[in-house]
Amino acid sequence: MKLLALIPLLVAATAHAQAPGEMAPDAPIAPPGMAAPVVVAPAPNPVMANRWAVGLSVGSLSIAPKGQPDNKTQFGVGELSLRYRATLHFELELALGGGRQQLQDGSQGDLETNVAMLGARYRFSPYQHWNWWLGGSIGSLSVTQNGATDQQKQDAQRPMGSLAIGIEHRWTQFALQAELRGFSVGDPKNQASTMPVVTNAQQPPPPTMTSSDAQSAGGGIVTIGASYYF
């Protein structure tokens, strides 16, 4: 009976020996005078918190008639885009751009181009600051004499399809990016309209070509720019 009476006293002494919140014997012990380190996993970049983005880019566009890759015309272009991230990986984009012809001596030529595109991107590694994407778009492109009327630009519009690859470094709401886009264009909206062809960037354009080769063309766009997410 005396042994049974001592059991509650032993239990109480054991509980008092280990203060509330005291770590187990096998837990790591911080050095005297220092708090135990707390390991916190870094939070992922909140890419879905800001789904909209507006971007501004500058670059170069080159275009040449089908079968005549050496007979290309170069343009310095600017581009304004509005994007919406529909899912973690997929993004929709509306882009408008254009610019003046650039001659070999660095001066501006007599032609101008206008581009409008609606496309989609698939972004890889969306949580990383450095991420890249593949994209595709459809739209229209026109090449006209500088100062052409709105009607002339509409008549010169050609359907365009493009594929793109790009890379971006994004912080939280600000990002820098670079993109390479290849495209092809078809017949103009007005079949009587033809694309001006320049055989020598230093010389005035010769009479426009009317063959089917001149009606189809292709080229590429290289741009660098910045985006703001909101």
C-alpha positions in Angstrom: 0.0 0.0 0.0 2.9 2.4 0.7 4.3 1.7 -2.8 1.0 2.6 -4.4 0.8 5.8 -2.4 4.3 6.9 -3.8 3.3 6.5 -7.5 1.4 9.8 -7.7 4.4 11.6 -6.2 6.8 10.1 -8.7 4.5 11.1 -11.7 4.3 14.7 -10.3 8.0 15.0 -9.9 8.6 13.8 -13.5 6.1 16.3 -14.9 7.8 19.1 -13.0 11.3 18.2 -14.2 10.2 18.8 -17.9 8.9 22.4 -18.1 6.1 23.2 -20.6 7.5 23.7 -24.1 10.8 21.9 -23.3 12.2 20.0 -26.3 12.6 16.3 -26.2 16.1 14.9 -25.3 16.8 14.0 -29.0 15.8 17.5 -30.3 18.7 19.9 -31.5 19.8 22.3 -28.8 20.7 25.9 -29.8 23.9 27.3 -28.5 23.6 29.2 -25.2 22.3 32.8 -25.7 21.0 32.0 -29.2 17.4 31.2 -30.3 16.8 28.0 -32.1 16.9 28.5 -35.9 13.5 28.4 -37.7 13.6 27.0 -41.3 11.0 28.6 -43.5 10.5 27.5 -47.1 10.6 30.4 -49.6 7.2 31.4 -50.9 6.7 30.8 -54.6 6.5 33.8 -56.9 2.8 34.8 -56.9 2.4 34.7 -60.6 -1.3 34.3 -60.4 -1.8 37.3 -58.2 -1.2 39.7 -61.1 -2.8 38.1 -64.2 -2.8 41.2 -66.5 0.3 42.6 -68.1 1.0 45.5 -70.4 4.3 45.4 -72.4 6.3 47.7 -74.6 9.0 46.4 -76.9 11.3 47.6 -79.7 13.2 45.7 -82.3 13.6 44.8 -86.0 11.3 43.2 -88.6 12.5 41.8 -91.9 10.3 40.5 -94.7 11.1 39.1 -98.1 9.0 37.8 -101.0 8.7 34.0 -101.3 11.7 32.5 -103.0 13.8 35.7 -102.7 15.3 35.6 -99.2 18.1 38.0 -100.2 15.6 40.6 -101.4 14.4 41.5 -97.9 13.2 44.8 -96.5 14.1 45.8 -92.9 12.0 47.8 -90.5 12.6 49.3 -87.1 9.5 48.5 -85.1 7.8 49.2 -81.8 5.2 47.0 -80.2 2.5 47.5 -77.5 0.9 44.4 -76.0 -1.8 43.5 -73.5 -1.7 40.0 -72.0 -3.9 37.9 -69.7 -2.7 34.8 -67.9 -5.7 32.4 -68.2 -4.0 29.5 -66.3 -0.6 29.0 -64.6 1.0 28.1 -67.9 -1.3 29.6 -70.7 -1.4 33.3 -71.5 -3.4 35.2 -74.1 -1.9 38.2 -75.9 -3.1 41.1 -78.1 -0.2 43.0 -79.8 -0.1 46.0 -82.1 3.1 47.2 -83.7 4.6 49.0 -86.7 7.5 51.1 -87.9 9.6 52.6 -90.7 11.9 51.0 -93.2 15.5 51.1 -92.2 18.1 51.5 -95.0 21.7 50.1 -94.9 23.1 53.5 -94.1 20.9 53.8 -91.0 18.5 56.3 -92.5 14.7 55.8 -92.9 13.2 54.6 -96.2 9.9 55.3 -97.9 8.0 52.3 -96.6 6.2 51.5 -93.3 4.7 48.4 -91.8 1.8 47.8 -89.5 1.2 44.5 -87.6 -1.7 43.3 -85.4 -1.7 39.9 -83.7 -3.8 37.8 -81.4 -2.0 34.8 -79.9 -1.3 32.5 -77.0 1.8 31.5 -75.0 2.8 28.4 -73.1 5.1 29.4 -70.2 7.6 26.9 -68.8 8.8 27.2 -65.2 6.2 29.9 -64.3 7.4 30.1 -60.6 11.0 30.9 -61.6 12.3 34.4 -62.1 13.8 33.2 -65.3 11.1 31.6 -67.5 10.7 31.0 -71.2 7.8 30.4 -73.5 6.6 29.1 -76.9 3.8 30.9 -78.6 1.7 31.2 -81.8 -0.4 33.9 -83.2 -2.6 35.0 -86.1 -3.2 38.4 -87.4 -2.4 40.8 -90.2 0.6 42.7 -91.7 0.7 45.5 -94.2 3.6 47.2 -96.0 2.8 50.5 -97.6 4.4 53.7 -98.6 4.9 56.1 -95.7 1.9 58.4 -95.3 -0.6 56.0 -96.9 -4.2 56.5 -96.1 -6.2 54.2 -93.8 -8.0 52.7 -96.8 -4.7 52.0 -98.5 -3.4 50.3 -95.3 -6.5 48.2 -95.1 -6.3 47.1 -98.8 -2.6 46.1 -98.2 -3.4 44.0 -95.1 -2.2 40.4 -95.4 -3.2 37.4 -93.2 -0.3 36.4 -91.0 0.6 33.4 -88.9 3.6 33.3 -86.6 5.5 31.1 -84.1 7.6 32.6 -81.3 10.1 31.7 -78.6 10.9 34.1 -75.8 12.6 34.4 -72.4 11.7 36.7 -69.5 13.1 37.7 -66.2 10.2 38.6 -63.9 10.4 40.1 -60.4 6.9 40.6 -58.8 5.2 43.1 -61.1 8.1 44.2 -63.4 9.8 42.0 -66.1 12.3 42.2 -68.9 11.9 40.0 -72.0 13.3 39.1 -75.4 11.4 37.4 -78.2 12.2 35.9 -81.6 9.2 35.4 -83.9 9.0 33.8 -87.4 6.0 34.5 -89.6 4.5 34.0 -93.1 1.9 36.2 -94.8 -0.5 35.4 -97.6 -2.3 37.3 -100.3 -3.4 40.9 -99.6 -7.0 41.8 -98.6 -7.3 43.6 -101.9 -5.9 41.4 -104.7 -5.0 44.4 -106.7 -2.6 45.5 -104.0 1.0 44.2 -104.1 3.9 44.4 -101.7 6.5 47.0 -102.6 9.8 45.1 -103.2 13.2 46.7 -102.7 16.1 45.1 -104.7 18.6 47.5 -103.1 17.9 49.2 -99.8 19.9 52.3 -101.0 17.8 52.8 -104.1 14.1 53.7 -104.6 11.8 50.7 -104.9 11.2 49.4 -108.4 7.8 48.7 -109.9 5.9 46.2 -107.7 5.9 42.5 -108.6 2.6 40.9 -109.6 3.7 37.2 -109.7 2.3 34.7 -107.1 5.8 34.6 -105.5 5.6 38.3 -104.8 2.2 37.9 -103.2 3.5 35.4 -100.6 6.2 36.4 -98.2 7.8 35.6 -94.9 10.2 37.0 -92.3 11.1 37.4 -88.7 10.8 39.8 -85.8 13.3 40.2 -83.0 12.3 42.4 -80.0 13.4 43.3 -76.5 11.1 45.0 -74.0 9.6 45.4 -70.6 6.3 44.4 -69.0 4.3 45.5 -66.0 2.0 43.0 -64.3 -1.1 44.2 -62.5 
